Amino acid sequence: MKSIKKIILFLFLTTFIQQSYCQVYKFQTTGFSVLEKNEKGNWGKWSDLQDASIVITLDTTKNRIVVYSQEIQLYEIMNYEKVQENENDEIYTFQCRNDDGEPFVISIIKRKNQENRKQLYINQKNVIVVYNIKNFIG
């Protein structure tokens, strides 16, 4: 697990972050969309993209991801998965758990064919939230 964490850290340092000494990575959202399961347990349709200006932090020292929305969302990182890469995407996956102890996955995806646009997916049991993100400058 330590070697995977080091690989992820290295990739974030070289890909996402301009300050190589930083252990906390900050992102700014530009919009979000939600996908929910219906009463039959089937996935519905993505909601319309809504504008959003929210700060998200990835803290590899404290092993957590924090979404500073109206209600602060704190997610503990349990495991750093191996980076997946193909011709279209680079996918950084984190096995997480929320305050209730429920496991789920958070992924940061860099879309190579879309001018390296980045998205953060929070994949929970009955809902998926996607945020369009960019590096936080400020």
Secondary structure, DSSP 4 states (H G I P E B T S, - for coil): -HHHHHHHHHHHHHHT-S-TT-SEEEEEEEEEEEEEB-TTS-B--PPPPEE---EEEEETTTTEEEE-SSS-EEEEEEEEPPPEE-SSEEEEEEEEE-TT--EEEEEEEEEGGGTTEEEEEEE-SSEEEEEEEEE---
